[in-house]
Amino acid sequence: MSGKYHIKTVLKAGALALGVLAATLPLTAQSAFAAPKKDFKLAWTIYVGWMPWGYAKDAGIVKKWADKYGINIDVVQVNDYAESINQYTVGGFDALTVTNMDALSTPAVGGVDTSAVIIGDFSNGNDAVILKDKDKLADIKGQKVNLVEFSVSHYLLARALASISLAEKDVKVVSTSDADMASAWKTPDVTSVVTWNPIVSEILADPKAHKVFDSSQIPGEIMDLTVVNTQTLKDNPAFAKALAGIWYETLALMTADTPAGKAAREAMGKASGTDLAGFEAQMAATKLFAKPAEAAAFARSPEVGATMDKVRNFLFTHGLLGNGAPSADVVGIALADGKVLGDKANVKFRFIDTYMSDAAAGKL
């Protein structure tokens, strides 16, 4: 299965290993981030909310904005989402497309100070809990639940269970690769899955499948971000300005009800392994922040802090905040409204509205 959907699959062991690796990088490697430079690399993986990066490269939009700021930006598609996070964490990329949970659990926990400069969207139905021959969420109690363990599917399950006063002890999680999920569903032993599109759509084509909970019921909690190494950002703000310019020009085209907009969506659909209708269906289950002012306002909203509090506590209870982490406060998270969750002396993940606001104000 291609792309999006190695999406959001950083496993516990991988996260901890990457954390150790990043934390033990020699000072020469760590300080390499700090040097002002002209050449930058962004890693992205296939997902409806990240397809604009590939299209922007092909359409010359990346080059247009890079030239404006006198820099070079290499936009690189990485076929494996977990590997893209790995490469970013060890310094192979300056910027990355990643979910809010994975940005915290891997680079931030690994000691790589990371800033979310663009909140592109949040999942608004793309991720779902599906039961076989049952149509109520409460029917999940006592079942084996197949999902990608320690991914946002696992988080969605926890939030779904909490909504009906159940806990993970009330089910049995069965770790299943995203590549195997659709075929696993067809076997008699699999009666409950948590997964994401386009796998959701494929499974729901089975009359026995019933969606009983999805990400639209926890709006804003599964965010898709573009992040930049914080030291790189500090030394090279023009890079973030160019990224914002690229992003919002491409989104304006992608969402336009024009022949050019349709052509852009069709191209993105084809590149992601579907067609125009399939891509637009995924867009409909995604809350895209096409307008930079809307994205900046969301970044400053109390919702982000409330979500990240849930996320960090989920990661802590599953041992994903590092070996021996005494509490969910071990890693500080700076919010765009100026507040900090956790250790203010160890802030490693930051939400910044600056470049979204600049785009909104025409200051790019």
N, C-alpha and C positions, 0 to 999 in steps of 0.2 A: 504494500500500500504506500502511496507516495505521500510525501510531504507533510501537510498540516499535521499530519496525524501520525508523525512520531510526536505530535504537539503535546506539550505539557506533560512530559513523561520522565522527569528527573527522579530516579529512584533513590531511596534512602541511602543505600551503600554508595551510589555514585555521587550524591550530594556531599556525603561526609568525606569521600576520597578527594573530591575536587577542593573541598574546604581545606583539607590538610595540605594539598598540593599548592594552593594559592598562598596559604599562610607561610609556607616554607620556601617560597621563591626567594632567590638571593636578592640582596638589596639592589644590585645592578639591574636586575630584571624589573623590579618594582619601580625603580626610579626612571626607567625608560619611558614610562607613561608621561613623565613630567615635562619632557622636552618639547618646546614649540616646534611644530612641523607643518608640512604642506600636504602630506599624503595620509589619507584616512581610509579605514575599511569598516563597512557595516555588514553584519551577517543577518540573513533573514531566512525563514523557512515558510513553506507553503501553508497558507491559512487565509480564509476570506479577508480578514482584517489586515493582513500583511502583504497581500498581492500587489498593492499599489507600489511597493518598492521595486519589484521586478519590472512592472510596467513602466515606471518612471525612468528606469535605466534604459529600457528598450526604446522609449519615446524621446530620449534626449533631454528629459527634464532634469535628471541628475547632473548632467554635464552643464546645463544652462546655469544652475544655481551654484555649482562648484566654481565655474568660471567667474561668476559675479564676485565671489570672495577670494579668488586667486588661489584656490586649493584644488586638490584632486580627491575624489571620493569613489572608492571601489565598492559597489553594492554586490555582495556575493551571496548567492543562494547556497545554503547548506542543506543537504538532503536529510540529515538526522537532527531533529530539534535538540535532543540532549547533547549531541556533539557540538552544536553551535554554542550552547551555553558553556560547555567545557572549554572550547577554543577562546571564547571571550574572557573567561575567568583567568586563563593563564596568559592573557595578553595578546592573543592572536588577532583580535578585533578591537576597534575603538568603540563600536556601538553594536547594538543587538536588538532584535525583536524578541520579546519574552513576556510571559505573564507576570503579574505582580507577585504571585506566590513563589514562582521559580527564581525571580530576581532576588528575593530575600533569602531563599533556602540555599542558593548555591554561591553566586559571587559575593553577596553581602556577608553571608555566614563565613565564607572563605577569606574574608578580609579585604575584598576588592570594593572600594567605595564606589557606589554606582548611583547615577542620577537618572530618574525618569523624566525625560524632556518632552515627550509627547505621549499623552494618553489617547490612543487611537480609537478604542472602542471598548465595550464590555459585552460578554456573551449574554444574549437575551433570548435564550431558547436553544442554542446550538449544543448545549450539554444537557443530558437527560438520564433519568432513572426509568428503566423499562422492565416491566414484569410480563411473564408468559402466562396467559390464561387467567390473569388477575387484573382488576382495574382500579384498585385502591392502594395507596401507598402503605397503609397499615398491614396489607397482606405480605409485606416484605419480611415481617418478623419471623425469625427462625430460618430464613432462607440463606442459601449460599449466594453471594453477590460477586459476580465476575467483573473486575475492573482493573485498570492499571494502578497498581498500588502506589501510594504516596504521590499521586498526580492530582490535578484539580478534580478528576472524577471521584477520587477518594474524599476530597474536601466537600464536593457536592453531596455525596452520600451522607457525610457527617451532618451537613446542614439540613438535609431532607429528614433524617432520623430525628434530629432535635426539634423539627417543626411538629412532630407528633409524639414528643416526649419519649422517644426511644434513644438508645445509644448503640455504639458499635458492638458491644457485647451481645446485643439482641439479634445480630446477624453474623455470618461467617464470611469474611472477605477472601475471595479467591483471586490471587494475582494473575492477570491475563494480559498478554500483549495486545496492543491495539490492532496489530496485523492479524491476530487470530480471533478477534472478538465476533465478527459477523459469522464466521464458520462455527465458532463455539456455540453461538445462539441456536444453531440448527440441530444441536445434539440434545437428546432427551434430558440429560442431567443438568443442563443450564436453564434456569428458570428466572434469573434476575441479572441484569447488567446495568452498569453505569458507563456511558461513553459519550462521544461527541460526533458532530457531523463531519463527513458525510455518512459515517457508520450508523448514526441514529436513523437517518432516512432509509438506509438499506434495511435495517432491522424492522422498522415500523411498516415496511411493505408486507410483512408477515401478518395475517389476520389475527394470529394468536398474541401479537405484541401490543402492549398497552403502555403508553407513556404516563407515568403517575407523578412525576416531579421533573421540573427542568430549571435551567438557570434564570429564566424570566421571573422565577419566584424568589430569587436572591439577587435582584438587579444591582449592578455595579460591583459585584464581588469578584468576578473573574475578569480582570482587566487585561487588555493586550496593549503592551507598551513598546516604545522605542527608548532604549536607555543608552547612556554614554558613560564611560569611565569618568569619574568626577574630576580627577586630576587633569585628564585630557580636556575636559570641558572648561576647567578653570584657566588653563593655559591657551586654549584655542576656542573662544566663544564663537568665532566665525563658523566653525564646523557645525555647531548646534543651530545657528541662524540659517545655514544652508539646508540642513536637514528639515527644519520647519518649513522653509520655502518650498522645497521639493514636495513635502508631504501634503501641504494644503493646496498647492496647485493641482496635484494629482487627484486628490479627493474631490475637488471642485469639478474636475472633468468626469471622474468616475460616477458621481451622483447626479450629473446633469441629465435632464430629460431631453436629450438632443441626439442626433445621429452619431456625433463624436463620442458622447457619453455611452451610448449603446455599444459602439465599437470597442471602447475601452473595457467595458464590462465583459463583452464577449471574448476579448483577448485574455483578460484575467481568468475567466472561466476555463478557457482552453488550456492555459498554462497550469491551472490547478487540477486538471484532469476531469473537468466537467464541461457542460455547455452553458449558454447564456441563462437558460431557465434554472439550471441547477445552481449557478453562481448567485443569481438574484434571490433564490430561495434561501441560500445561506446568508445573504445580506439582510434579508428580512428577519432573521433570527439573531441579528447582531445590531447592537446600538452603536452605530458609527457616529463619532463626533466630527462631522464633516466641516463644521464651522469652528475656527480656532477659539472664538470667544466662548463657545459652549464648552469646549474641552478645558479651557483655563478655569472657567467657573466650576466645573466638576472637580478639577484638581484642588481647588481651594475649599471645596465643600466639606462639611463634617463627615459625609459618607465615606470618604477615603480613609480617614482615621479610624472610623468604626470598623470598616472592612479589614484594614491591616491589623487591628487588634484581634479580630477573629482569626485571621490568617496566622499571625505569629503564635497564637495560643494553640492552633491546630498543629503547627510545625513542632512546637515544644512538646506537646503530649505524644507526638510520634517520633521524638528523638531526632528531629531534623534541624535543630539549631546548634549542632556541634556536640562533640563528646563532653559529657559532664556539665552541660549548660545548667546552671542552677535555677533558671526561671526564663520566662518569655522575654524578660527585659535585657537579656545578654547582648543583643544587637540593637542599637538605636536606629529609629526610623524617623527622619525629619519630614514633616508634612508641609505642604505649600502654604498653609495658614500660619506657619511659624511654630507650631507645637511639635514636640518630640515624644514619640513612644519609646519607652525603654531607656537604655543607658545613653545619656547625653554626651558622655565622654567616649563613646564607641559608636558614633553614628556612621553607618555604612550603606544606608539606603535612603535616598532623598527623592521627594516629589517636588519638581520645580515648574512653576507656571510661567516663568519668564519668557520663553521662546514662543509658547502658544499665545501669550498676551501680546508679544511683539508682532506676531503674524496678524492678530486681530486688529491691532492698531496701525497696520501698514508700515511697520518700522523695520521690516527685513530688508 
